[in-house]
Amino acid sequence: MPARFDFQQFQAVTPLDGVNIWAYLLDRYADRITVKRRKPALENLEKIFNATFKLANAVGFRAMNLRDLCGETGLSMGGLYGYISSKDQLAEMIEDVVRHATLEVPKMYVNMDDPLDRLEALVRASIYVSEILQPWFYFVFMDSRVLQAEQRGTAKESEMYVQALFADVIATIPERPEAGPDLIAAHLMAMFQDWYVKRWKYRAADIDPDRFADSAVRMMRGYLSAGVRA
């Protein structure tokens, strides 16, 4: 895939999307999930996590409980326990999906030779995967404070992993600006986090993922290429 790709092209190749995510969870947590009929299990996982995101946005993850989840999904408490045993486990699974995405997607672009092209691909991929998995990324960003200490640490590590990827590529760009690679990478992280955290702002302005990614890349290339042009 070239450095410049759009959201539709990314959707065709991403290893984790809004459909196969349920199969990923079912297979990864097969030792915990007691429901063995695959089709209803996939359908119920989708219900459970969509209801979790809805309730977390409405009342907060800390305030919601498993009975609220039963009411929202239509599952009995026993039925719910076939998939999760606690809110902590639910949060762990959400964090795991985000971590898996942040680890797997960058592997698609490791063989790009030109550092600016590779950085563009990473920025675009970060924006697009957070679009596909927006409720998951939003939850980890907004509700990580209610996670267990180990999960909070893992969530922070996932974010720093992506920032380190950006910084490592930036460090290889010749005649780059004086600002350190880590600081520039942090700015890039903040830019793409703004996309999935403040969706209302971009929705109101009728800005789609491609328009946002194009703008982000133009700013990134314009800034990092300034030294080369000079």
C-alpha positions, 0 to 999 in steps of 0.5 A: 500500500502506498503512503497516501491511502484513503479510509476505504482502502484502509478498511479493506486491509486492516487486520481488525475492523468493526465486524471481525472484532467480535470473532477476535474477542470470542477466540481470544477469550474462549477459555472464559466465554462459556457459550460455545454456539458461535453465531449467538455468541458473536451476536451477544458480544456485539450487544454487550459491548455496544450497550457498555459504550452506550451506558458508559457515555450516559451514566459513566462506567463507574456508575453502571453495573451489570444489572444495567447491562442486562436491562440494555442487552435483554440478557439475563444475569446468568446469560451475561455471566456466560461472557463476562464475570465482572466490570473489570473483565469487561474493561480489560477486554476493551483495553485489549482490543485497543492494544491489539489494534495499536500493535498490529496496524503499524506492522503494515508499514514497516517496510516503507523506506522513505521516513516521511512516507512511513510517518504519513502511513502511520498517521493515516492508519492511526486516524482510520483505525480510531475511526473504525474502533471509535467507541473503544478508543474513546472508552480507554481515553475517557475511562482509563481512570476506572481501570485496575492499576495494571490495566491503566498501566497497559493502556498508557504503554499502548499510547506510548508505543504509538508515540515512540513509533512516530518519534523513531521515524521522525528521528530518521528524517534528515534536516528536521526541525530543532524540536525533539522527535518525542515532542513532535510525536506527542503533538501528532498523538494529540492531533489524532486523539482529538479526532476520536475524542471530540467527534461532535466538533468534526461532525458539526463541521461535516469533516470526514476521516479522509479530510481530517487525515489529509489536513493532518498529513499536510501539517506534518509534512509541511513542518518536517520538510521545512528544513529540507526546503530551506 
